[in-house]
Amino acid sequence: MSKGDWMKELIFYTRRRCGLCEEAKRTINLLRDDFPFKLIERDIEERDEWTERFGLMIPVVEMDGEILQYGQIDLFTISKRLHEKTR
């Protein structure tokens, strides 16, 4: 089984021209070596249901259907939540 077969998916809801989203993506990328996850980036403007659900919350980090953090994504909190979800 390859590494990609067992990795959890981290879904990152974002949109273009979003400064908070750019910062959050940098933070998430800092954690990629420490936690086994596959990053899936979704632009909320691609689907109405994503815009309705996350429009006021982005950026949103989700794993296993659970929102781990949204809005201001900070290294300490997202690292702690990823540790809980991937160990």
Accessible surface in RSA format (square Angstrom, percent):
REM  Atomic radii and reference values for relative SASA: ProtOr
REM  Chains: A
REM  Algorithm: Lee & Richards
REM  Probe-radius: 1.40
REM  Slices: 20
REM RES _ NUM      All-atoms   Total-Side   Main-Chain    Non-polar    All polar
REM                ABS   REL    ABS   REL    ABS   REL    ABS   REL    ABS   REL
RES MET A   1   186.35  96.5 100.01  66.2  86.34 205.6  89.28  75.9  97.07 128.6
RES SER A   2    68.98  58.3  56.33  75.2  12.66  29.2  53.60 114.1  15.38  21.5
RES LYS A   3   128.82  62.8 120.06  73.7   8.76  20.9  65.44  58.9  63.38  67.5
RES GLY A   4    50.46  62.2   0.00   N/A  50.46  62.2  28.91  79.3  21.55  48.3
RES ASP A   5    98.03  68.7  62.84  62.5  35.19  83.2  16.69  39.3  81.34  81.1
RES TRP A   6   126.33  50.7 102.63  49.7  23.70  55.6  97.61  52.0  28.72  46.6
RES MET A   7    46.79  24.2  30.72  20.3  16.07  38.3  27.73  23.6  19.05  25.2
RES LYS A   8    71.06  34.7  64.07  39.3   7.00  16.7  44.70  40.2  26.36  28.1
RES GLU A   9    82.24  47.2  75.70  57.3   6.54  15.6  19.50  37.7  62.74  51.2
RES LEU A  10     0.00   0.0   0.00   0.0   0.00   0.0   0.00   0.0   0.00   0.0
RES ILE A  11    23.19  13.2  23.19  17.3   0.00   0.0  23.19  16.7   0.00   0.0
RES PHE A  12     1.16   0.6   1.16   0.7   0.00   0.0   1.16   0.7   0.00   0.0
RES TYR A  13     6.31   2.9   6.31   3.6   0.00   0.0   0.00   0.0   6.31   7.8
RES THR A  14    12.66   9.0  12.66  12.8   0.00   0.0   7.81  10.5   4.85   7.3
RES ARG A  15    68.99  29.0  62.26  31.7   6.73  16.0  20.26  27.7  48.73  29.5
RES ARG A  16   136.81  57.4 125.26  63.9  11.55  27.5  67.87  92.8  68.94  41.8
RES ARG A  17   204.23  85.7 161.09  82.1  43.14 102.7  87.87 120.1 116.36  70.5
RES CYS A  18    17.33  13.1  11.29  12.6   6.04  14.2   7.35  18.6   9.98  10.8
RES GLY A  19    48.17  59.4   0.00   N/A  48.17  59.4  33.42  91.7  14.75  33.0
RES LEU A  20    70.77  39.4  64.77  46.3   6.00  15.1  64.77  45.5   6.00  16.1
RES CYS A  21     3.97   3.0   3.08   3.4   0.90   2.1   3.33   8.4   0.64   0.7
RES GLU A  22    98.66  56.6  93.02  70.4   5.64  13.4  36.00  69.6  62.66  51.2
RES GLU A  23    84.13  48.3  81.93  62.0   2.20   5.2  26.18  50.6  57.94  47.3
RES ALA A  24     1.21   1.1   0.26   0.4   0.95   2.2   1.03   1.5   0.18   0.5
RES LYS A  25    74.77  36.5  74.77  45.9   0.00   0.0  35.62  32.1  39.15  41.7
RES ARG A  26   147.14  61.8 143.32  73.1   3.82   9.1  73.94 101.1  73.20  44.4
RES THR A  27    20.07  14.3  19.83  20.1   0.24   0.6   0.54   0.7  19.53  29.5
RES ILE A  28     0.00   0.0   0.00   0.0   0.00   0.0   0.00   0.0   0.00   0.0
RES ASN A  29    65.30  45.0  50.54  48.8  14.77  35.6  23.44  56.4  41.86  40.5
RES LEU A  30   123.57  68.8 102.32  73.2  21.25  53.4 106.61  74.9  16.96  45.6
RES LEU A  31     8.89   5.0   8.89   6.4   0.00   0.0   8.89   6.2   0.00   0.0
RES ARG A  32   103.87  43.6  87.23  44.5  16.63  39.6  23.00  31.4  80.87  49.0
RES ASP A  33   146.02 102.3 109.43 108.9  36.60  86.5  32.37  76.2 113.66 113.3
RES ASP A  34    87.07  61.0  71.97  71.6  15.10  35.7  18.55  43.7  68.52  68.3
RES PHE A  35    14.48   7.2  10.83   6.7   3.65   9.5  12.65   7.7   1.83   5.2
RES PRO A  36    29.83  21.7  24.61  22.4   5.22  19.0  28.91  23.9   0.92   5.7
RES PHE A  37     5.84   2.9   0.03   0.0   5.80  15.1   0.03   0.0   5.80  16.6
RES LYS A  38   106.26  51.8 104.65  64.2   1.61   3.8  57.45  51.7  48.81  52.0
RES LEU A  39    30.07  16.7   9.39   6.7  20.68  52.0   9.39   6.6  20.68  55.6
RES ILE A  40    39.80  22.6  37.06  27.6   2.75   6.6  39.80  28.7   0.00   0.0
RES GLU A  41    80.43  46.2  51.39  38.9  29.04  69.2  22.63  43.8  57.80  47.2
RES ARG A  42    66.42  27.9  64.58  32.9   1.85   4.4   6.77   9.3  59.65  36.2
RES ASP A  43    19.12  13.4  15.76  15.7   3.36   7.9  11.42  26.9   7.70   7.7
RES ILE A  44     0.00   0.0   0.00   0.0   0.00   0.0   0.00   0.0   0.00   0.0
RES GLU A  45    79.84  45.8  48.73  36.9  31.11  74.1  25.56  49.4  54.28  44.3
RES GLU A  46   127.16  73.0  93.38  70.6  33.78  80.4  36.92  71.4  90.24  73.7
RES ARG A  47   125.76  52.8 119.19  60.8   6.57  15.6  23.28  31.8 102.48  62.1
RES ASP A  48   113.17  79.3 108.36 107.8   4.81  11.4  25.39  59.8  87.78  87.5
RES GLU A  49   102.54  58.9  96.88  73.3   5.66  13.5  53.93 104.3  48.61  39.7
RES TRP A  50    28.06  11.3  28.06  13.6   0.00   0.0  17.80   9.5  10.25  16.6
RES THR A  51    52.96  37.7  49.25  49.9   3.71   8.9  44.68  60.0   8.28  12.5
RES GLU A  52   149.85  86.0 113.67  86.0  36.18  86.2  49.00  94.8 100.85  82.3
RES ARG A  53   130.43  54.8 109.96  56.1  20.47  48.7  52.06  71.1  78.37  47.5
RES PHE A  54     0.02   0.0   0.02   0.0   0.00   0.0   0.02   0.0   0.00   0.0
RES GLY A  55    17.84  22.0   0.00   N/A  17.84  22.0   9.26  25.4   8.58  19.2
RES LEU A  56   188.74 105.1 150.73 107.8  38.02  95.6 155.85 109.5  32.90  88.5
RES MET A  57    45.79  23.7  43.44  28.7   2.36   5.6  28.87  24.5  16.92  22.4
RES ILE A  58    19.66  11.2   9.25   6.9  10.41  25.1   9.25   6.7  10.41  28.3
RES PRO A  59     0.00   0.0   0.00   0.0   0.00   0.0   0.00   0.0   0.00   0.0
RES VAL A  60     0.00   0.0   0.00   0.0   0.00   0.0   0.00   0.0   0.00   0.0
RES VAL A  61     0.00   0.0   0.00   0.0   0.00   0.0   0.00   0.0   0.00   0.0
RES GLU A  62    11.12   6.4  11.12   8.4   0.00   0.0   0.32   0.6  10.80   8.8
RES MET A  63     0.28   0.1   0.00   0.0   0.28   0.7   0.28   0.2   0.00   0.0
RES ASP A  64    89.73  62.9  46.31  46.1  43.42 102.7  32.93  77.5  56.80  56.6
RES GLY A  65    62.29  76.8   0.00   N/A  62.29  76.8  30.53  83.8  31.76  71.1
RES GLU A  66    69.40  39.8  64.82  49.0   4.58  10.9  34.38  66.5  35.03  28.6
RES ILE A  67    52.46  29.9  36.02  26.8  16.43  39.6  36.02  25.9  16.43  44.6
RES LEU A  68     6.98   3.9   0.00   0.0   6.98  17.5   0.21   0.1   6.77  18.2
RES GLN A  69    26.70  14.9  21.04  15.4   5.66  13.5  15.39  32.8  11.31   8.6
RES TYR A  70   119.59  55.8 106.88  60.8  12.71  33.1  58.60  44.0  60.99  75.2
RES GLY A  71    17.02  21.0   0.00   N/A  17.02  21.0  16.88  46.3   0.13   0.3
RES GLN A  72   111.61  62.4 100.81  73.7  10.80  25.7  52.65 112.1  58.96  44.7
RES ILE A  73    11.17   6.4   0.03   0.0  11.14  26.9   0.03   0.0  11.14  30.2
RES ASP A  74    54.92  38.5  50.67  50.4   4.24  10.0  36.27  85.3  18.65  18.6
RES LEU A  75    85.11  47.4  80.18  57.4   4.92  12.4  80.18  56.3   4.92  13.2
RES PHE A  76   154.37  77.2 146.07  90.5   8.31  21.6 151.36  91.8   3.01   8.6
RES THR A  77    45.63  32.5  44.61  45.2   1.02   2.4  28.01  37.6  17.62  26.6
RES ILE A  78     0.00   0.0   0.00   0.0   0.00   0.0   0.00   0.0   0.00   0.0
RES SER A  79    30.45  25.7  30.29  40.4   0.16   0.4   7.20  15.3  23.24  32.6
RES LYS A  80   112.98  55.1 105.26  64.6   7.72  18.4  64.51  58.1  48.47  51.6
RES ARG A  81    53.22  22.3  53.22  27.1   0.00   0.0  17.35  23.7  35.87  21.7
RES LEU A  82     0.00   0.0   0.00   0.0   0.00   0.0   0.00   0.0   0.00   0.0
RES HIS A  83    94.00  51.4  94.00  65.3   0.00   0.0  59.98  61.8  34.02  39.6
RES GLU A  84    95.17  54.6  65.02  49.2  30.15  71.8  42.59  82.4  52.58  42.9
RES LYS A  85    41.72  20.4  33.38  20.5   8.34  19.9  15.51  14.0  26.21  27.9
RES THR A  86    22.73  16.2   0.57   0.6  22.16  52.8   3.35   4.5  19.38  29.3
RES ARG A  87   168.40  70.7 102.17  52.1  66.23 157.7  77.86 106.4  90.54  54.9
END  Absolute sums over single chains surface
CHAIN  1 A     5524.5       4408.6       1115.9       2730.0       2794.5
END  Absolute sums over all chains
TOTAL          5524.5       4408.6       1115.9       2730.0       2794.5
